[in-house]
Amino acid sequence: MKQPSNKTFEKVYDLVQEIPKGKVTTYGSIAKKLNMSPRVVGYALHINPDSGLTPCHRVVDRNGRIAKRYAFESP
């Protein structure tokens, strides 16, 4: 599989930064807007270099849950 570029990740971060405080969206919704896989969105958020700027906790899975593996680094 081809490794996504930093520019791809920047698009994810830009979109996540637009999520208003108190609101959430899904990995799938972001992926659809950016024409990519939800897994790429998840990976981008997992390696997010600035969690203070990009509120990853506002992105949830299709069931409305924070992805434990990425959010809490569990296996």
C-alpha positions in Angstrom: 0.0 0.0 0.0 1.3 3.5 -0.9 2.2 5.6 2.1 0.0 8.8 2.2 1.8 12.1 2.0 2.2 14.8 4.6 -0.1 16.9 2.5 -2.8 14.3 2.8 -2.4 14.4 6.6 -2.5 18.2 6.6 -5.9 18.1 4.8 -7.2 15.8 7.6 -5.8 18.1 10.3 -7.3 21.2 8.6 -10.7 19.6 8.5 -10.6 18.3 12.1 -9.6 21.8 13.3 -12.9 23.1 11.9 -15.0 20.8 14.1 -16.7 23.2 16.6 -16.2 22.7 20.4 -18.9 20.4 21.7 -19.4 18.7 18.3 -18.0 15.5 16.8 -17.8 13.8 13.4 -16.8 10.4 12.2 -13.7 9.1 10.5 -15.9 8.1 7.6 -17.4 11.5 7.2 -14.0 13.1 7.0 -12.8 10.4 4.7 -15.7 11.0 2.4 -15.1 14.7 2.2 -11.4 14.1 1.4 -12.0 11.1 -0.9 -9.8 8.7 1.1 -10.1 5.7 3.4 -11.3 6.2 7.0 -8.2 4.2 8.0 -6.0 6.9 6.5 -7.9 9.5 8.6 -7.4 7.3 11.7 -3.7 6.9 11.0 -3.3 10.6 10.4 -4.9 11.4 13.7 -2.9 8.7 15.4 0.4 10.4 14.3 -0.9 13.9 14.9 2.1 16.1 15.8 0.1 18.7 17.6 -2.9 17.5 19.7 -3.3 21.0 21.2 -4.1 22.4 17.7 -5.9 19.4 16.2 -8.7 18.1 18.5 -8.6 14.4 17.6 -11.0 13.6 20.4 -13.8 15.2 18.3 -13.5 12.4 15.7 -15.4 9.2 16.6 -16.1 5.8 14.9 -19.3 5.0 13.2 -20.8 3.9 16.5 -20.0 7.2 18.2 -17.0 5.9 20.2 -13.5 7.2 20.4 -11.2 4.5 18.9 -9.5 3.1 21.9 -6.5 1.8 20.0 -5.6 5.2 18.7 -6.8 7.4 21.5 -5.3 5.4 24.3 -2.5 3.4 22.5 -3.8 0.0 23.5 -3.1 -3.0 21.3 
